Amino acid sequence: MLQLNGVKGKIKNTGEKYNAWSIGSGYTYPLSKRTLVYGSINYGDGNKALSESSIDGYSCIFGMATSF
């Protein structure tokens, strides 16, 4: 799986324009008929939209799911 997100806008109080984006990739692997494991790695860049919080960074997700 692959995802790409982007946003452009304007900060309401200052009128300053900004853009932010993120990209990620994930994979699922079936262990059996009803059980699978999954993983994902993602990166996001807030640019000027979130400049005061410096929220740029990576995230990793791993898990397992079972259906009954």
N, CA, C, O and CB atoms as a CASP TS submission, in Angstrom:
PFRMAT TS
TARGET T0000
AUTHOR 0000-0000-0000
METHOD Language model
MODEL 1
PARENT N/A
ATOM      1  N   MET     1       0.838  -1.170   0.000  1.00  0.00           N
ATOM      2  CA  MET     1       0.000   0.000   0.000  1.00  0.00           C
ATOM      3  C   MET     1       0.885   1.236   0.000  1.00  0.00           C
ATOM      4  O   MET     1       1.976   1.237   0.570  1.00  0.00           O
ATOM      5  CB  MET     1      -0.955  -0.004   1.207  1.00  0.00           C
ATOM      6  N   LEU     2       0.406   2.273  -0.639  1.00  0.00           N
ATOM      7  CA  LEU     2       1.130   3.542  -0.698  1.00  0.00           C
ATOM      8  C   LEU     2       0.128   4.674  -0.578  1.00  0.00           C
ATOM      9  O   LEU     2      -0.943   4.626  -1.183  1.00  0.00           O
ATOM     10  CB  LEU     2       1.956   3.666  -2.016  1.00  0.00           C
ATOM     11  N   GLN     3       0.471   5.690   0.197  1.00  0.00           N
ATOM     12  CA  GLN     3      -0.416   6.844   0.326  1.00  0.00           C
ATOM     13  C   GLN     3       0.398   8.125   0.253  1.00  0.00           C
ATOM     14  O   GLN     3       1.549   8.177   0.686  1.00  0.00           O
ATOM     15  CB  GLN     3      -1.214   6.783   1.648  1.00  0.00           C
ATOM     16  N   LEU     4      -0.221   9.152  -0.302  1.00  0.00           N
ATOM     17  CA  LEU     4       0.383  10.483  -0.391  1.00  0.00           C
ATOM     18  C   LEU     4      -0.714  11.500  -0.139  1.00  0.00           C
ATOM     19  O   LEU     4      -1.757  11.467  -0.793  1.00  0.00           O
ATOM     20  CB  LEU     4       1.072  10.721  -1.786  1.00  0.00           C
ATOM     21  N   ASN     5      -0.487  12.400   0.802  1.00  0.00           N
ATOM     22  CA  ASN     5      -1.467  13.436   1.143  1.00  0.00           C
ATOM     23  C   ASN     5      -0.818  14.805   1.030  1.00  0.00           C
ATOM     24  O   ASN     5       0.381  14.954   1.270  1.00  0.00           O
ATOM     25  CB  ASN     5      -2.036  13.219   2.571  1.00  0.00           C
ATOM     26  N   GLY     6      -1.602  15.790   0.670  1.00  0.00           N
ATOM     27  CA  GLY     6      -1.104  17.155   0.609  1.00  0.00           C
ATOM     28  C   GLY     6      -2.221  18.135   0.912  1.00  0.00           C
ATOM     29  O   GLY     6      -3.394  17.845   0.678  1.00  0.00           O
ATOM     30  N   VAL     7      -1.855  19.291   1.430  1.00  0.00           N
ATOM     31  CA  VAL     7      -2.835  20.328   1.731  1.00  0.00           C
ATOM     32  C   VAL     7      -2.185  21.695   1.507  1.00  0.00           C
ATOM     33  O   VAL     7      -1.008  21.890   1.808  1.00  0.00           O
ATOM     34  CB  VAL     7      -3.368  20.193   3.198  1.00  0.00           C
ATOM     35  N   LYS     8      -2.953  22.620   0.984  1.00  0.00           N
ATOM     36  CA  LYS     8      -2.531  24.017   0.835  1.00  0.00           C
ATOM     37  C   LYS     8      -3.611  24.871   1.472  1.00  0.00           C
ATOM     38  O   LYS     8      -4.793  24.534   1.409  1.00  0.00           O
ATOM     39  CB  LYS     8      -2.300  24.412  -0.684  1.00  0.00           C
ATOM     40  N   GLY     9      -3.214  25.959   2.077  1.00  0.00           N
ATOM     41  CA  GLY     9      -4.205  26.823   2.708  1.00  0.00           C
ATOM     42  C   GLY     9      -3.613  28.153   3.115  1.00  0.00           C
ATOM     43  O   GLY     9      -2.498  28.510   2.735  1.00  0.00           O
ATOM     44  N   LYS    10      -4.401  28.882   3.906  1.00  0.00           N
ATOM     45  CA  LYS    10      -3.998  30.193   4.379  1.00  0.00           C
ATOM     46  C   LYS    10      -4.327  30.273   5.868  1.00  0.00           C
ATOM     47  O   LYS    10      -5.422  29.901   6.289  1.00  0.00           O
ATOM     48  CB  LYS    10      -4.707  31.334   3.573  1.00  0.00           C
ATOM     49  N   ILE    11      -3.370  30.760   6.660  1.00  0.00           N
ATOM     50  CA  ILE    11      -3.588  30.919   8.093  1.00  0.00           C
ATOM     51  C   ILE    11      -4.554  32.080   8.301  1.00  0.00           C
ATOM     52  O   ILE    11      -4.322  33.188   7.815  1.00  0.00           O
ATOM     53  CB  ILE    11      -2.240  31.162   8.852  1.00  0.00           C
ATOM     54  N   LYS    12      -5.632  31.817   9.023  1.00  0.00           N
ATOM     55  CA  LYS    12      -6.723  32.769   9.157  1.00  0.00           C
ATOM     56  C   LYS    12      -6.289  34.097   9.795  1.00  0.00           C
ATOM     57  O   LYS    12      -6.662  35.161   9.299  1.00  0.00           O
ATOM     58  CB  LYS    12      -7.828  32.153   9.973  1.00  0.00           C
ATOM     59  N   ASN    13      -5.519  34.056  10.868  1.00  0.00           N
ATOM     60  CA  ASN    13      -5.159  35.283  11.592  1.00  0.00           C
ATOM     61  C   ASN    13      -4.148  36.148  10.851  1.00  0.00           C
ATOM     62  O   ASN    13      -4.244  37.375  10.889  1.00  0.00           O
ATOM     63  CB  ASN    13      -4.605  34.929  12.944  1.00  0.00           C
ATOM     64  N   THR    14      -3.172  35.523  10.173  1.00  0.00           N
ATOM     65  CA  THR    14      -2.095  36.290   9.536  1.00  0.00           C
ATOM     66  C   THR    14      -2.220  36.393   8.020  1.00  0.00           C
ATOM     67  O   THR    14      -1.604  37.269   7.413  1.00  0.00           O
ATOM     68  CB  THR    14      -0.776  35.672   9.874  1.00  0.00           C
ATOM     69  N   GLY    15      -3.004  35.517   7.399  1.00  0.00           N
ATOM     70  CA  GLY    15      -3.128  35.509   5.948  1.00  0.00           C
ATOM     71  C   GLY    15      -1.959  34.850   5.236  1.00  0.00           C
ATOM     72  O   GLY    15      -1.896  34.854   4.006  1.00  0.00           O
ATOM     73  N   GLU    16      -1.028  34.280   6.005  1.00  0.00           N
ATOM     74  CA  GLU    16       0.148  33.625   5.428  1.00  0.00           C
ATOM     75  C   GLU    16      -0.252  32.287   4.798  1.00  0.00           C
ATOM     76  O   GLU    16      -0.969  31.495   5.410  1.00  0.00           O
ATOM     77  CB  GLU    16       1.242  33.410   6.511  1.00  0.00           C
ATOM     78  N   LYS    17       0.218  32.042   3.571  1.00  0.00           N
ATOM     79  CA  LYS    17      -0.077  30.796   2.875  1.00  0.00           C
ATOM     80  C   LYS    17       0.859  29.686   3.369  1.00  0.00           C
ATOM     81  O   LYS    17       1.990  29.947   3.778  1.00  0.00           O
ATOM     82  CB  LYS    17       0.058  30.984   1.341  1.00  0.00           C
ATOM     83  N   TYR    18       0.367  28.452   3.324  1.00  0.00           N
ATOM     84  CA  TYR    18       1.173  27.316   3.761  1.00  0.00           C
ATOM     85  C   TYR    18       0.844  26.089   2.934  1.00  0.00           C
ATOM     86  O   TYR    18      -0.153  26.054   2.212  1.00  0.00           O
ATOM     87  CB  TYR    18       0.949  27.031   5.251  1.00  0.00           C
ATOM     88  N   ASN    19       1.699  25.081   3.052  1.00  0.00           N
ATOM     89  CA  ASN    19       1.423  23.763   2.501  1.00  0.00           C
ATOM     90  C   ASN    19       2.025  22.725   3.438  1.00  0.00           C
ATOM     91  O   ASN    19       3.008  22.993   4.129  1.00  0.00           O
ATOM     92  CB  ASN    19       1.994  23.618   1.053  1.00  0.00           C
ATOM     93  N   ALA    20       1.429  21.545   3.454  1.00  0.00           N
ATOM     94  CA  ALA    20       1.907  20.427   4.264  1.00  0.00           C
ATOM     95  C   ALA    20       1.675  19.153   3.467  1.00  0.00           C
ATOM     96  O   ALA    20       0.801  19.112   2.602  1.00  0.00           O
ATOM     97  CB  ALA    20       1.185  20.368   5.660  1.00  0.00           C
ATOM     98  N   TRP    21       2.449  18.117   3.751  1.00  0.00           N
ATOM     99  CA  TRP    21       2.306  16.868   3.010  1.00  0.00           C
ATOM    100  C   TRP    21       2.776  15.700   3.871  1.00  0.00           C
ATOM    101  O   TRP    21       3.507  15.875   4.847  1.00  0.00           O
ATOM    102  CB  TRP    21       3.102  16.922   1.685  1.00  0.00           C
ATOM    103  N   SER    22       2.338  14.508   3.485  1.00  0.00           N
ATOM    104  CA  SER    22       2.815  13.286   4.131  1.00  0.00           C
ATOM    105  C   SER    22       2.822  12.155   3.106  1.00  0.00           C
ATOM    106  O   SER    22       2.072  12.176   2.130  1.00  0.00           O
ATOM    107  CB  SER    22       1.927  12.916   5.363  1.00  0.00           C
ATOM    108  N   ILE    23       3.678  11.175   3.346  1.00  0.00           N
ATOM    109  CA  ILE    23       3.783  10.018   2.478  1.00  0.00           C
ATOM    110  C   ILE    23       3.982   8.794   3.372  1.00  0.00           C
ATOM    111  O   ILE    23       4.615   8.880   4.424  1.00  0.00           O
ATOM    112  CB  ILE    23       4.956  10.179   1.442  1.00  0.00           C
ATOM    113  N   GLY    24       3.443   7.672   2.947  1.00  0.00           N
ATOM    114  CA  GLY    24       3.586   6.464   3.736  1.00  0.00           C
ATOM    115  C   GLY    24       3.467   5.215   2.887  1.00  0.00           C
ATOM    116  O   GLY    24       2.960   5.245   1.765  1.00  0.00           O
ATOM    117  N   SER    25       3.946   4.119   3.447  1.00  0.00           N
ATOM    118  CA  SER    25       3.879   2.832   2.775  1.00  0.00           C
ATOM    119  C   SER    25       3.579   1.763   3.815  1.00  0.00           C
ATOM    120  O   SER    25       4.092   1.807   4.933  1.00  0.00           O
ATOM    121  CB  SER    25       5.201   2.520   2.015  1.00  0.00           C
ATOM    122  N   GLY    26       2.743   0.804   3.436  1.00  0.00           N
ATOM    123  CA  GLY    26       2.377  -0.262   4.362  1.00  0.00           C
ATOM    124  C   GLY    26       2.261  -1.601   3.666  1.00  0.00           C
ATOM    125  O   GLY    26       2.217  -1.686   2.439  1.00  0.00           O
ATOM    126  N   TYR    27       2.212  -2.654   4.483  1.00  0.00           N
ATOM    127  CA  TYR    27       2.152  -4.012   3.944  1.00  0.00           C
ATOM    128  C   TYR    27       1.379  -4.898   4.910  1.00  0.00           C
ATOM    129  O   TYR    27       1.518  -4.761   6.126  1.00  0.00           O
ATOM    130  CB  TYR    27       3.578  -4.582   3.697  1.00  0.00           C
ATOM    131  N   THR    28       0.573  -5.798   4.381  1.00  0.00           N
ATOM    132  CA  THR    28      -0.097  -6.814   5.193  1.00  0.00           C
ATOM    133  C   THR    28       0.380  -8.189   4.746  1.00  0.00           C
ATOM    134  O   THR    28       0.598  -8.429   3.558  1.00  0.00           O
ATOM    135  CB  THR    28      -1.652  -6.698   5.077  1.00  0.00           C
ATOM    136  N   TYR    29       0.538  -9.087   5.715  1.00  0.00           N
ATOM    137  CA  TYR    29       1.004 -10.437   5.418  1.00  0.00           C
ATOM    138  C   TYR    29       0.099 -11.434   6.136  1.00  0.00           C
ATOM    139  O   TYR    29       0.016 -11.414   7.364  1.00  0.00           O
ATOM    140  CB  TYR    29       2.496 -10.626   5.843  1.00  0.00           C
ATOM    141  N   PRO    30      -0.581 -12.308   5.388  1.00  0.00           N
ATOM    142  CA  PRO    30      -1.464 -13.293   6.035  1.00  0.00           C
ATOM    143  C   PRO    30      -0.660 -14.433   6.677  1.00  0.00           C
ATOM    144  O   PRO    30       0.126 -15.104   6.009  1.00  0.00           O
ATOM    145  CB  PRO    30      -2.461 -13.869   5.007  1.00  0.00           C
ATOM    146  N   LEU    31      -0.870 -14.637   7.970  1.00  0.00           N
ATOM    147  CA  LEU    31      -0.238 -15.761   8.661  1.00  0.00           C
ATOM    148  C   LEU    31      -1.071 -17.036   8.512  1.00  0.00           C
ATOM    149  O   LEU    31      -0.540 -18.146   8.475  1.00  0.00           O
ATOM    150  CB  LEU    31      -0.039 -15.430  10.150  1.00  0.00           C
ATOM    151  N   SER    32      -2.383 -16.846   8.428  1.00  0.00           N
ATOM    152  CA  SER    32      -3.307 -17.970   8.240  1.00  0.00           C
ATOM    153  C   SER    32      -4.568 -17.426   7.580  1.00  0.00           C
ATOM    154  O   SER    32      -4.613 -16.271   7.157  1.00  0.00           O
ATOM    155  CB  SER    32      -3.642 -18.686   9.609  1.00  0.00           C
ATOM    156  N   LYS    33      -5.583 -18.267   7.500  1.00  0.00           N
ATOM    157  CA  LYS    33      -6.841 -17.872   6.855  1.00  0.00           C
ATOM    158  C   LYS    33      -7.501 -16.697   7.583  1.00  0.00           C
ATOM    159  O   LYS    33      -8.156 -15.869   6.949  1.00  0.00           O
ATOM    160  CB  LYS    33      -7.808 -19.064   6.804  1.00  0.00           C
ATOM    161  N   ARG    34      -7.333 -16.618   8.915  1.00  0.00           N
ATOM    162  CA  ARG    34      -8.013 -15.589   9.689  1.00  0.00           C
ATOM    163  C   ARG    34      -7.087 -14.618  10.412  1.00  0.00           C
ATOM    164  O   ARG    34      -7.572 -13.708  11.085  1.00  0.00           O
ATOM    165  CB  ARG    34      -8.895 -16.234  10.677  1.00  0.00           C
ATOM    166  N   THR    35      -5.799 -14.777  10.298  1.00  0.00           N
ATOM    167  CA  THR    35      -4.860 -13.925  11.034  1.00  0.00           C
ATOM    168  C   THR    35      -3.854 -13.289  10.078  1.00  0.00           C
ATOM    169  O   THR    35      -3.323 -13.940   9.178  1.00  0.00           O
ATOM    170  CB  THR    35      -4.122 -14.740  12.121  1.00  0.00           C
ATOM    171  N   LEU    36      -3.611 -12.003  10.301  1.00  0.00           N
ATOM    172  CA  LEU    36      -2.614 -11.309   9.488  1.00  0.00           C
ATOM    173  C   LEU    36      -1.811 -10.359  10.354  1.00  0.00           C
ATOM    174  O   LEU    36      -2.266  -9.932  11.415  1.00  0.00           O
ATOM    175  CB  LEU    36      -3.281 -10.544   8.331  1.00  0.00           C
ATOM    176  N   VAL    37      -0.619 -10.034   9.895  1.00  0.00           N
ATOM    177  CA  VAL    37       0.202  -9.003  10.524  1.00  0.00           C
ATOM    178  C   VAL    37       0.327  -7.853   9.532  1.00  0.00           C
ATOM    179  O   VAL    37       0.251  -8.051   8.319  1.00  0.00           O
ATOM    180  CB  VAL    37       1.618  -9.559  10.943  1.00  0.00           C
ATOM    181  N   TYR    38       0.518  -6.660  10.060  1.00  0.00           N
ATOM    182  CA  TYR    38       0.629  -5.490   9.194  1.00  0.00           C
ATOM    183  C   TYR    38       1.680  -4.527   9.740  1.00  0.00           C
ATOM    184  O   TYR    38       2.001  -4.535  10.928  1.00  0.00           O
ATOM    185  CB  TYR    38      -0.735  -4.781   9.061  1.00  0.00           C
ATOM    186  N   GLY    39       2.194  -3.715   8.855  1.00  0.00           N
ATOM    187  CA  GLY    39       3.162  -2.701   9.229  1.00  0.00           C
ATOM    188  C   GLY    39       3.082  -1.518   8.287  1.00  0.00           C
ATOM    189  O   GLY    39       2.655  -1.645   7.139  1.00  0.00           O
ATOM    190  N   SER    40       3.497  -0.373   8.785  1.00  0.00           N
ATOM    191  CA  SER    40       3.450   0.846   7.993  1.00  0.00           C
ATOM    192  C   SER    40       4.522   1.801   8.487  1.00  0.00           C
ATOM    193  O   SER    40       4.810   1.852   9.682  1.00  0.00           O
ATOM    194  CB  SER    40       2.052   1.502   8.062  1.00  0.00           C
ATOM    195  N   ILE    41       5.111   2.556   7.576  1.00  0.00           N
ATOM    196  CA  ILE    41       6.040   3.624   7.938  1.00  0.00           C
ATOM    197  C   ILE    41       5.607   4.879   7.171  1.00  0.00           C
ATOM    198  O   ILE    41       5.271   4.817   5.989  1.00  0.00           O
ATOM    199  CB  ILE    41       7.544   3.228   7.611  1.00  0.00           C
ATOM    200  N   ASN    42       5.624   6.009   7.869  1.00  0.00           N
ATOM    201  CA  ASN    42       5.093   7.248   7.309  1.00  0.00           C
ATOM    202  C   ASN    42       5.999   8.420   7.661  1.00  0.00           C
ATOM    203  O   ASN    42       6.687   8.401   8.682  1.00  0.00           O
ATOM    204  CB  ASN    42       3.665   7.504   7.817  1.00  0.00           C
ATOM    205  N   TYR    43       5.994   9.439   6.808  1.00  0.00           N
ATOM    206  CA  TYR    43       6.716  10.680   7.069  1.00  0.00           C
ATOM    207  C   TYR    43       5.796  11.850   6.755  1.00  0.00           C
ATOM    208  O   TYR    43       5.075  11.826   5.758  1.00  0.00           O
ATOM    209  CB  TYR    43       8.028  10.761   6.230  1.00  0.00           C
ATOM    210  N   GLY    44       5.819  12.857   7.589  1.00  0.00           N
ATOM    211  CA  GLY    44       5.016  14.049   7.357  1.00  0.00           C
ATOM    212  C   GLY    44       5.837  15.303   7.552  1.00  0.00           C
ATOM    213  O   GLY    44       6.734  15.338   8.394  1.00  0.00           O
ATOM    214  N   ASP    45       5.535  16.343   6.773  1.00  0.00           N
ATOM    215  CA  ASP    45       6.220  17.629   6.851  1.00  0.00           C
ATOM    216  C   ASP    45       5.175  18.728   6.922  1.00  0.00           C
ATOM    217  O   ASP    45       4.420  18.930   5.971  1.00  0.00           O
ATOM    218  CB  ASP    45       7.171  17.842   5.636  1.00  0.00           C
ATOM    219  N   GLY    46       5.125  19.441   8.044  1.00  0.00           N
ATOM    220  CA  GLY    46       4.127  20.478   8.248  1.00  0.00           C
ATOM    221  C   GLY    46       4.466  21.812   7.624  1.00  0.00           C
ATOM    222  O   GLY    46       3.585  22.666   7.520  1.00  0.00           O
ATOM    223  N   ASN    47       5.716  22.037   7.198  1.00  0.00           N
ATOM    224  CA  ASN    47       6.157  23.319   6.633  1.00  0.00           C
ATOM    225  C   ASN    47       5.685  24.483   7.494  1.00  0.00           C
ATOM    226  O   ASN    47       5.757  24.398   8.720  1.00  0.00           O
ATOM    227  CB  ASN    47       5.637  23.483   5.194  1.00  0.00           C
ATOM    228  N   LYS    48       5.205  25.563   6.894  1.00  0.00           N
ATOM    229  CA  LYS    48       4.784  26.748   7.638  1.00  0.00           C
ATOM    230  C   LYS    48       3.483  26.537   8.410  1.00  0.00           C
ATOM    231  O   LYS    48       3.209  27.270   9.360  1.00  0.00           O
ATOM    232  CB  LYS    48       4.623  27.909   6.694  1.00  0.00           C
ATOM    233  N   ALA    49       2.682  25.551   8.019  1.00  0.00           N
ATOM    234  CA  ALA    49       1.391  25.344   8.676  1.00  0.00           C
ATOM    235  C   ALA    49       1.567  25.051  10.156  1.00  0.00           C
ATOM    236  O   ALA    49       0.749  25.462  10.978  1.00  0.00           O
ATOM    237  CB  ALA    49       0.628  24.204   8.008  1.00  0.00           C
ATOM    238  N   LEU    50       2.633  24.341  10.493  1.00  0.00           N
ATOM    239  CA  LEU    50       2.848  23.948  11.880  1.00  0.00           C
ATOM    240  C   LEU    50       4.251  24.328  12.340  1.00  0.00           C
ATOM    241  O   LEU    50       4.872  23.587  13.102  1.00  0.00           O
ATOM    242  CB  LEU    50       2.623  22.444  12.051  1.00  0.00           C
ATOM    243  N   SER    51       4.747  25.450  11.895  1.00  0.00           N
ATOM    244  CA  SER    51       6.140  25.827  12.156  1.00  0.00           C
ATOM    245  C   SER    51       6.440  25.994  13.644  1.00  0.00           C
ATOM    246  O   SER    51       7.563  25.727  14.071  1.00  0.00           O
ATOM    247  CB  SER    51       6.469  27.113  11.430  1.00  0.00           C
ATOM    248  N   GLU    52       5.487  26.418  14.424  1.00  0.00           N
ATOM    249  CA  GLU    52       5.732  26.630  15.849  1.00  0.00           C
ATOM    250  C   GLU    52       5.754  25.324  16.625  1.00  0.00           C
ATOM    251  O   GLU    52       6.359  25.264  17.696  1.00  0.00           O
ATOM    252  CB  GLU    52       4.679  27.548  16.428  1.00  0.00           C
ATOM    253  N   SER    53       5.117  24.282  16.121  1.00  0.00           N
ATOM    254  CA  SER    53       5.070  23.016  16.855  1.00  0.00           C
ATOM    255  C   SER    53       6.103  22.013  16.364  1.00  0.00           C
ATOM    256  O   SER    53       6.305  20.986  17.013  1.00  0.00           O
ATOM    257  CB  SER    53       3.694  22.410  16.748  1.00  0.00           C
ATOM    258  N   SER    54       6.757  22.272  15.252  1.00  0.00           N
ATOM    259  CA  SER    54       7.737  21.373  14.617  1.00  0.00           C
ATOM    260  C   SER    54       7.265  19.924  14.660  1.00  0.00           C
ATOM    261  O   SER    54       7.875  19.076  15.311  1.00  0.00           O
ATOM    262  CB  SER    54       9.108  21.495  15.307  1.00  0.00           C
ATOM    263  N   ILE    55       6.177  19.658  13.959  1.00  0.00           N
ATOM    264  CA  ILE    55       5.553  18.344  13.973  1.00  0.00           C
ATOM    265  C   ILE    55       6.066  17.431  12.856  1.00  0.00           C
ATOM    266  O   ILE    55       5.512  16.351  12.649  1.00  0.00           O
ATOM    267  CB  ILE    55       4.058  18.494  13.859  1.00  0.00           C
ATOM    268  N   ASP    56       7.098  17.836  12.144  1.00  0.00           N
ATOM    269  CA  ASP    56       7.673  16.991  11.103  1.00  0.00           C
ATOM    270  C   ASP    56       8.226  15.729  11.748  1.00  0.00           C
ATOM    271  O   ASP    56       8.756  15.769  12.859  1.00  0.00           O
ATOM    272  CB  ASP    56       8.784  17.746  10.315  1.00  0.00           C
ATOM    273  N   GLY    57       8.101  14.617  11.049  1.00  0.00           N
ATOM    274  CA  GLY    57       8.700  13.408  11.599  1.00  0.00           C
ATOM    275  C   GLY    57       8.154  12.128  11.015  1.00  0.00           C
ATOM    276  O   GLY    57       7.335  12.135  10.096  1.00  0.00           O
ATOM    277  N   TYR    58       8.627  11.027  11.574  1.00  0.00           N
ATOM    278  CA  TYR    58       8.286   9.681  11.122  1.00  0.00           C
ATOM    279  C   TYR    58       7.353   9.009  12.114  1.00  0.00           C
ATOM    280  O   TYR    58       7.322   9.354  13.295  1.00  0.00           O
ATOM    281  CB  TYR    58       9.551   8.836  10.926  1.00  0.00           C
ATOM    282  N   SER    59       6.597   8.049  11.614  1.00  0.00           N
ATOM    283  CA  SER    59       5.829   7.160  12.494  1.00  0.00           C
ATOM    284  C   SER    59       5.886   5.745  11.924  1.00  0.00           C
ATOM    285  O   SER    59       5.893   5.548  10.709  1.00  0.00           O
ATOM    286  CB  SER    59       4.342   7.647  12.639  1.00  0.00           C
ATOM    287  N   CYS    60       5.926   4.778  12.814  1.00  0.00           N
ATOM    288  CA  CYS    60       5.945   3.362  12.423  1.00  0.00           C
ATOM    289  C   CYS    60       4.809   2.651  13.153  1.00  0.00           C
ATOM    290  O   CYS    60       4.582   2.888  14.339  1.00  0.00           O
ATOM    291  CB  CYS    60       7.334   2.691  12.750  1.00  0.00           C
ATOM    292  N   ILE    61       4.107   1.787  12.448  1.00  0.00           N
ATOM    293  CA  ILE    61       2.991   1.046  13.024  1.00  0.00           C
ATOM    294  C   ILE    61       3.166  -0.427  12.699  1.00  0.00           C
ATOM    295  O   ILE    61       3.437  -0.789  11.555  1.00  0.00           O
ATOM    296  CB  ILE    61       1.628   1.573  12.494  1.00  0.00           C
ATOM    297  N   PHE    62       3.012  -1.267  13.694  1.00  0.00           N
ATOM    298  CA  PHE    62       3.031  -2.720  13.499  1.00  0.00           C
ATOM    299  C   PHE    62       1.903  -3.325  14.318  1.00  0.00           C
ATOM    300  O   PHE    62       1.608  -2.859  15.418  1.00  0.00           O
ATOM    301  CB  PHE    62       4.414  -3.337  13.908  1.00  0.00           C
ATOM    302  N   GLY    63       1.273  -4.361  13.782  1.00  0.00           N
ATOM    303  CA  GLY    63       0.179  -4.977  14.522  1.00  0.00           C
ATOM    304  C   GLY    63      -0.213  -6.315  13.957  1.00  0.00           C
ATOM    305  O   GLY    63       0.350  -6.794  12.972  1.00  0.00           O
ATOM    306  N   MET    64      -1.204  -6.912  14.615  1.00  0.00           N
ATOM    307  CA  MET    64      -1.739  -8.208  14.191  1.00  0.00           C
ATOM    308  C   MET    64      -3.250  -8.157  14.326  1.00  0.00           C
ATOM    309  O   MET    64      -3.766  -7.578  15.282  1.00  0.00           O
ATOM    310  CB  MET    64      -1.138  -9.388  15.034  1.00  0.00           C
ATOM    311  N   ALA    65      -3.961  -8.750  13.387  1.00  0.00           N
ATOM    312  CA  ALA    65      -5.425  -8.765  13.408  1.00  0.00           C
ATOM    313  C   ALA    65      -5.922 -10.193  13.185  1.00  0.00           C
ATOM    314  O   ALA    65      -5.352 -10.956  12.406  1.00  0.00           O
ATOM    315  CB  ALA    65      -6.007  -7.806  12.328  1.00  0.00           C
ATOM    316  N   THR    66      -7.001 -10.528  13.893  1.00  0.00           N
ATOM    317  CA  THR    66      -7.629 -11.845  13.753  1.00  0.00           C
ATOM    318  C   THR    66      -9.126 -11.647  13.581  1.00  0.00           C
ATOM    319  O   THR    66      -9.727 -10.812  14.257  1.00  0.00           O
ATOM    320  CB  THR    66      -7.324 -12.760  14.988  1.00  0.00           C
ATOM    321  N   SER    67      -9.721 -12.403  12.688  1.00  0.00           N
ATOM    322  CA  SER    67     -11.179 -12.363  12.508  1.00  0.00           C
ATOM    323  C   SER    67     -11.769 -13.683  12.980  1.00  0.00           C
ATOM    324  O   SER    67     -11.158 -14.743  12.842  1.00  0.00           O
ATOM    325  CB  SER    67     -11.561 -12.090  11.015  1.00  0.00           C
ATOM    326  N   PHE    68     -12.965 -13.594  13.539  1.00  0.00           N
ATOM    327  CA  PHE    68     -13.644 -14.790  14.058  1.00  0.00           C
ATOM    328  C   PHE    68     -14.861 -15.118  13.241  1.00  0.00           C
ATOM    329  O   PHE    68     -15.556 -16.092  13.532  1.00  0.00           O
ATOM    330  CB  PHE    68     -14.040 -14.600  15.515  1.00  0.00           C
TER
END
